């Protein structure tokens, strides 16, 4: 295979990769997805912490004190396209079939936050608005022309007293509510699609000028490094050509953003997806929840640092207390693994287990949402750990695994607080805590032919597999994803 790739050497080098790297990617395709061995769902008091009112108040106060002194950053993966939001509209233009989704779009079209801009565009082109059954296709086409090719973050999501707001603007509002310092500084980092950088900057700058001129908002934009792209293969694991002499590469998934995260210089980082924002009336409830999660993370970090400071002199009893802490608070069950070990070996093992980045992840109650969730997994012989596991990582043909999935009580809304410095204030190298075997393979198509795509371990899955982890139940109001445009009519988004 390596010899076969030689003829593509220039194409590979132009992409910032080398032949050996592409060969290793093809070997991953040949091995196939390495399914995660889940052993139990994380549930309340068995991997998911339920905070009391007293704890909530204490943790919120702890974070507010910290954020008055230290820089915090809100990290938002924001390169996703809006095309999937409007998929049923594309289908309607293709086949003309009026589905229940189309009916709802038609009957509630004037409730969408983008309807004012849509109405203006229709008027300009002499298309009657609101749409009726006679001109529905024309209005749908205009909707797609305006919004269908934008990043999701540039589509108006909410009505506000100042007019419609986009997710980029909503994340600014959130940052000022919980990721700001007392002197009025807030820091945000968006990962974006390079070809929309100018439009995104314009959106952010206009919002800052209109609403946050009294604050110092520090905003960074970054791109997913194209060297994290992966080669596409056909069903026989042979590389696919984009055109003669050039291989077809595809983005390696959001797991590649661990490198973007690794470059952020702040001790505490919030992570939240671009589409998971709520209408303005819910802002304070959401901000309070973020402050509480951050305070809980800081309380855990203090205990971790205290254990590490004592570890060199810890006796057997103290080491066992640390093992219990890891199991009860940090999602690592090591009890079986250390049976019969001498004290020095236990200390060394605990050092590697405690001295890690820390993440606290909010989890919402399972209400039939598609996607991943919190599970105990078999990490290594005698070791179980808490992980966020996507359905693509679970063998759907394993009845025992699927029974565990059906017993899950919670869902992952991507609501994370990350502490990324050690007890000496030095940044962890996050690339050292990735489970490289947690990649997965997706089925796609190219020019009408089936292909396979390789995605790196997901940002909050395999890319953080070897972090210290805590799961906390959070209110459902904190979870407001927009997978389809009709989600903008849900209670978390609707209202003026």
C-alpha positions in Angstrom: 0.0 0.0 0.0 2.8 2.4 0.8 4.2 1.9 -2.7 0.8 2.4 -4.2 0.6 5.8 -2.3 3.9 7.0 -3.8 2.1 8.3 -6.9 0.0 10.5 -4.7 3.0 11.8 -2.8 2.7 15.4 -4.1 -1.0 15.4 -3.4 -0.4 14.2 0.1 2.4 16.7 0.8 0.2 19.6 -0.6 -2.3 18.7 2.2 0.4 19.0 4.9 0.7 15.2 5.4 3.1 12.5 4.5 2.7 9.1 2.9 3.2 7.2 6.2 0.5 9.2 7.9 -2.0 8.4 5.1 -0.9 4.7 5.2 -1.6 4.6 8.9 -5.1 6.1 8.3 -5.8 3.3 5.7 -4.7 0.8 8.3 -7.3 2.2 10.7 -10.0 1.7 8.0 -8.8 -1.9 7.7 -9.1 -2.5 11.4 -12.5 -0.8 11.5 -14.2 1.1 14.3 -12.9 -0.1 17.7 -16.1 -0.3 19.7 -16.1 0.9 23.3 -16.9 -1.7 25.9 -19.6 -0.2 28.1 -20.2 -1.9 31.3 -23.0 0.2 32.9 -24.8 3.5 32.3 -23.8 6.3 34.6 -26.8 7.1 36.7 -27.6 9.3 39.8 -25.3 8.3 42.6 -23.5 5.9 40.3 -21.5 8.3 38.2 -23.8 11.3 38.1 -23.7 13.7 41.0 -26.9 15.4 42.1 -26.1 18.8 43.7 -28.0 20.0 46.8 -29.1 23.6 47.2 -26.4 24.2 49.7 -23.7 22.9 47.3 -25.1 24.9 44.5 -24.8 28.1 46.5 -21.3 27.2 47.7 -20.0 26.2 44.3 -21.4 29.4 42.6 -19.7 31.6 45.2 -16.4 29.7 44.8 -16.4 30.3 41.0 -17.4 33.9 41.3 -14.4 34.5 43.6 -12.1 32.7 41.1 -13.4 34.5 38.0 -12.8 37.9 39.7 -9.1 37.0 39.7 -8.4 34.6 36.8 -9.0 34.6 33.1 -11.7 32.2 31.9 -12.5 31.5 28.2 -15.7 30.3 26.5 -14.8 27.8 23.7 -17.4 27.4 21.0 -17.1 24.9 18.1 -18.9 26.9 15.5 -17.9 25.7 12.0 -21.0 23.6 11.5 -23.1 24.4 8.4 -26.8 25.3 8.6 -27.6 23.0 5.7 -28.8 20.1 7.9 -31.2 22.5 9.7 -33.1 23.0 6.4 -32.8 19.4 5.0 -36.6 18.9 4.8 -36.9 22.1 2.8 -34.3 20.8 0.3 -36.3 17.5 0.1 -39.5 19.4 -0.5 -38.0 21.3 -3.5 -36.7 18.0 -4.9 -40.0 15.9 -4.6 -42.8 18.4 -4.0 -44.2 16.3 -1.2 -45.9 18.3 1.6 -44.9 16.5 4.8 -45.9 17.3 8.4 -42.7 19.3 8.7 -43.5 21.4 5.6 -47.0 21.9 7.0 -45.6 23.2 10.3 -43.1 25.4 8.5 -45.9 26.9 6.5 -48.4 27.4 9.3 -45.8 29.0 11.7 -43.5 30.8 9.3 -44.1 34.2 10.8 -42.9 32.9 14.2 -39.3 32.3 13.0 -36.8 34.9 14.1 -35.5 35.1 10.5 -38.9 35.9 9.1 -38.4 39.7 8.9 -35.3 39.3 6.7 -37.0 36.6 4.7 -40.1 38.9 4.2 -37.9 41.7 3.0 -36.1 39.5 0.5 -39.4 38.1 -0.8 -40.8 41.6 -1.2 -37.7 42.7 -3.2 -38.2 39.8 -5.6 -42.0 40.3 -5.7 -42.7 37.0 -4.0 -45.9 37.1 -1.8 -45.1 36.7 1.9 -46.2 35.0 4.1 -46.2 31.9 1.9 -49.3 30.0 0.8 -49.8 26.8 -0.9 -49.4 28.4 -4.3 -46.1 30.1 -3.8 -44.6 27.9 -1.1 -41.8 26.6 -3.3 -40.7 30.1 -4.1 -40.6 31.1 -0.4 -38.8 27.9 0.5 -36.2 28.5 -2.2 -35.7 32.1 -0.9 -35.2 30.7 2.6 -32.5 28.4 1.4 -30.9 31.1 -0.7 -30.6 33.3 2.4 -29.7 30.9 5.1 -29.1 27.4 3.7 -25.4 27.8 3.0 -24.5 29.9 6.0 -22.7 28.6 9.2 -25.4 27.7 11.7 -24.1 30.5 14.0 -25.2 33.2 11.4 -28.8 32.1 11.2 -31.1 34.2 13.4 -32.3 32.0 16.3 -34.1 34.3 18.7 -36.4 37.3 19.0 -34.9 40.0 21.4 -36.0 43.5 22.3 -33.3 44.7 19.9 -34.3 42.5 17.0 -33.4 39.0 15.9 -30.1 37.5 17.3 -27.8 34.8 15.9 -26.1 32.1 18.0 -22.8 34.1 17.7 -24.6 37.1 19.4 -26.3 34.8 21.9 -22.9 33.3 23.0 -21.6 36.9 23.5 -24.5 37.5 25.9 -23.8 34.2 27.7 -20.1 35.0 28.1 -20.8 38.4 29.7 -23.1 36.6 32.1 -20.7 33.9 33.4 -17.3 34.1 31.6 -16.4 37.6 32.5 -14.2 39.2 35.2 -15.2 42.0 37.6 -13.6 44.7 35.5 -15.8 43.9 32.5 -13.5 41.6 30.5 -14.9 38.5 28.8 -13.0 36.1 26.5 -14.5 33.9 23.8 -12.9 31.5 21.3 -14.9 30.3 18.3 -13.7 27.7 15.8 -15.1 28.7 12.5 -15.1 27.9 8.8 -12.3 30.0 7.1 -14.5 31.1 4.2 -16.9 32.8 6.6 -14.4 34.6 8.8 -15.3 38.1 7.4 -19.1 37.6 7.9 -18.6 36.2 11.4 -16.3 39.1 12.4 -18.8 41.6 11.1 -21.6 39.9 13.1 -19.6 39.9 16.3 -18.3 43.5 15.8 -21.8 44.9 15.2 -23.1 43.2 18.3 -20.3 44.5 20.4 -20.7 48.0 19.1 -24.5 47.9 19.7 -24.6 46.2 23.1 -21.2 45.7 24.7 -19.3 48.9 24.1 -18.9 49.3 27.9 -17.0 45.9 28.1 -13.7 44.6 26.9 -14.7 41.5 24.9 -11.6 39.5 23.8 -12.6 37.3 20.9 -10.5 34.8 19.0 -11.3 32.9 15.9 -9.5 29.7 14.8 -9.8 27.1 12.2 -9.6 23.3 12.2 -6.1 22.5 10.9 -6.4 20.9 7.5 -3.6 18.6 8.4 -6.1 16.8 10.6 -8.1 15.9 7.5 -8.3 12.2 6.7 -8.2 10.3 3.4 -11.4 8.8 2.1 -11.6 5.2 0.9 -14.0 3.0 -1.0 -15.7 0.0 0.4 -12.6 -2.1 -0.2 -10.4 0.4 1.8 -8.7 1.8 -1.3 -8.0 5.5 -1.4 -10.5 7.5 -3.4 -9.3 10.1 -6.0 -10.8 13.6 -6.0 -9.4 14.0 -9.5 -6.6 12.3 -11.4 -3.5 12.1 -9.2 -5.2 13.8 -6.2 -6.6 12.0 -3.2 -10.0 12.9 -1.6 -9.5 14.2 1.9 -12.3 15.0 4.4 -12.4 16.9 7.7 -11.4 14.6 10.6 -14.4 15.5 12.8 -14.6 17.8 15.9 -12.1 15.7 17.7 -9.4 17.5 15.8 -10.3 20.7 17.7 -8.4 19.3 20.7 -5.4 21.1 19.2 -7.3 24.4 19.1 -8.3 23.9 22.7 -4.7 23.0 23.6 -3.5 26.5 22.5 -5.9 28.5 24.8 -4.0 30.2 27.6 -6.5 30.1 30.5 -6.8 27.9 33.6 -10.6 27.4 33.1 -12.4 26.9 29.8 -16.2 26.5 29.2 -17.2 24.4 26.1 -20.6 24.6 24.5 -21.8 24.0 21.0 -22.8 26.9 18.7 -26.4 25.8 18.4 -27.0 25.2 22.1 -28.3 28.6 23.1 -31.6 29.7 24.5 -33.9 32.7 24.2 -32.9 35.7 26.3 -35.4 35.1 29.1 -33.5 31.9 30.1 -30.1 33.5 30.2 -29.7 33.9 34.0 -30.8 30.4 34.7 -28.3 29.1 32.2 -25.5 31.4 33.5 -26.1 30.3 37.1 -25.8 26.6 36.1 -22.5 27.3 34.4 -21.2 29.1 37.5 -22.2 26.2 39.6 -20.5 23.6 37.4 -17.3 25.7 37.3 -17.3 26.0 41.1 -17.7 22.3 41.5 -14.8 21.7 39.2 -12.7 24.1 41.2 -13.6 22.3 44.4 -12.5 19.0 42.9 -9.3 20.5 41.7 -8.4 21.8 45.2 -8.8 18.3 46.6 -6.8 16.8 43.7 -3.9 19.2 44.4 -4.0 18.5 48.1 -3.7 14.8 47.4 -0.8 15.3 45.0 1.0 17.5 47.5 0.8 14.7 50.1 1.3 11.7 47.8 5.1 11.3 48.3 4.6 10.7 52.0 1.2 9.0 51.9 0.9 5.7 53.7 -1.2 2.8 52.5 -4.3 4.0 54.2 -4.0 7.5 52.7 -3.4 6.0 49.2 -6.6 3.9 49.6 -8.5 7.1 50.5 -7.2 8.6 47.2 -8.3 5.5 45.3 -11.8 5.9 46.8 -11.8 9.6 45.9 -11.0 8.7 42.3 -13.8 6.2 42.2 -16.5 8.4 43.9 -15.6 11.8 42.5 -13.5 11.4 39.3 -14.9 8.5 37.4 -12.0 6.0 37.9 -12.6 2.7 39.5 -9.1 1.3 40.2 -9.9 -0.9 43.2 -9.4 -4.2 41.4 -6.3 -3.1 39.5 -4.2 -2.3 42.6 -4.9 -5.5 44.5 -1.7 -6.8 46.0 0.5 -3.9 44.9 3.3 -2.6 47.1 3.0 1.0 48.4 5.6 2.6 46.0 3.8 1.2 42.9 0.4 2.5 44.2 1.9 6.0 44.7 3.3 6.0 41.2 0.1 4.8 39.7 -1.9 7.4 41.6 0.4 10.2 40.4 -0.5 9.4 36.8 -4.2 9.1 37.6 -4.5 12.3 39.7 -2.2 14.6 37.6 -4.5 15.1 34.7 -6.7 17.7 33.1 -10.1 17.9 34.8 -13.5 18.2 33.1 -16.9 18.5 34.8 -19.7 17.7 32.3 -23.4 18.6 32.7 -25.8 15.8 31.9 -29.6 16.1 31.2 -32.3 13.6 31.8 -32.8 11.2 28.9 -35.9 12.1 27.0 -35.4 10.2 23.7 -32.6 12.5 22.3 -30.4 10.9 19.7 -26.7 10.8 20.4 -24.3 9.9 23.1 -24.4 9.7 26.9 -22.5 8.9 30.1 -21.3 5.4 30.7 -18.9 3.4 32.8 -16.5 1.7 30.3 -13.9 -1.0 30.6 -10.8 1.1 30.1 -8.2 -1.6 30.9 -8.0 -4.9 32.8 -9.3 -4.1 36.3 -10.1 -0.5 35.5 -13.5 1.2 34.8 -13.8 4.8 33.9 -16.5 7.3 33.2 -16.8 8.3 29.5 -19.1 10.2 27.2 -19.9 7.5 24.5 -21.5 8.2 21.2 -23.8 5.6 19.6 -21.3 5.2 16.8 -18.8 3.9 19.4 -21.2 1.1 20.5 -21.6 -2.2 18.7 -25.3 -2.2 17.7 -25.1 -5.9 17.1 -24.2 -6.6 20.8 -27.5 -7.2 22.6 -25.9 -6.8 26.0 -24.5 -3.4 25.0 -27.8 -2.3 23.6 -29.6 -3.3 26.8 -27.2 -1.0 28.8 -28.0 1.8 26.3 -31.7 1.3 26.9 -31.2 1.5 30.7 -29.4 4.9 30.4 -31.0 7.7 32.3 -29.0 10.7 31.0 -27.8 12.3 27.8 -24.8 14.4 26.9 -25.7 18.0 26.0 -22.1 19.1 25.5 -21.9 21.3 28.6 -18.3 21.2 29.9 -16.0 23.0 32.3 -12.4 22.2 31.8 -9.4 22.9 34.1 -6.3 22.5 32.1 -3.4 23.5 34.4 -1.5 21.4 36.9 -0.8 22.3 40.6 2.2 24.3 39.5 0.2 26.5 37.1 1.6 24.8 34.0 -0.6 23.9 31.1 -1.2 20.3 30.4 -0.4 19.1 26.9 -3.9 17.9 26.0 -2.6 15.7 23.2 -1.2 13.4 25.8 -4.6 12.4 27.1 -6.3 11.1 23.9 -7.4 7.5 23.4 -6.1 7.1 19.9 -8.1 3.9 19.4 -11.4 5.8 19.9 -11.7 6.8 16.2 -14.7 5.8 14.2 -15.6 5.2 10.6 -18.6 6.8 9.0 -20.4 5.9 5.7 -20.6 8.8 3.3 -20.9 9.3 -0.5 -18.9 11.0 -3.2 -20.2 11.8 -6.6 -23.0 9.2 -6.1 -20.6 6.4 -4.9 -20.4 5.1 -1.4 -17.2 5.9 0.5 -15.9 5.6 4.1 -14.7 8.5 6.2 -12.3 8.4 9.2 -13.1 10.7 12.1 -10.6 11.2 15.0 -11.6 10.5 18.6 -14.4 13.1 19.4 -13.6 16.2 21.3 -15.5 15.2 24.4 -15.2 11.4 23.7 -11.9 9.9 22.9 -10.0 13.2 22.8 -10.7 13.6 26.5 -10.7 9.9 27.4 -7.8 10.1 29.9 -9.0 13.3 31.7 -10.3 13.2 35.2 -14.1 13.3 34.8 -17.1 14.2 36.8 -20.7 14.1 35.6 -23.4 16.4 37.1 -27.1 16.5 36.4 -28.2 19.9 35.0 -31.6 21.3 34.2 -33.2 20.6 30.9 -33.4 24.3 30.1 -29.7 24.3 29.6 -30.1 22.0 26.6 -31.5 23.7 23.5 -29.9 22.3 20.4 -31.2 23.2 16.9 -30.9 20.2 14.7 -33.8 21.3 12.4 -35.2 24.8 11.9 -38.4 23.7 13.5 -36.5 23.4 16.8 -36.6 27.2 16.9 -40.3 26.9 17.7 -39.6 25.0 20.9 -40.1 26.6 24.3 -36.3 27.2 24.9 -36.2 29.3 21.8 -39.7 30.7 21.2 -41.0 34.0 22.8 -40.5 37.6 22.2 
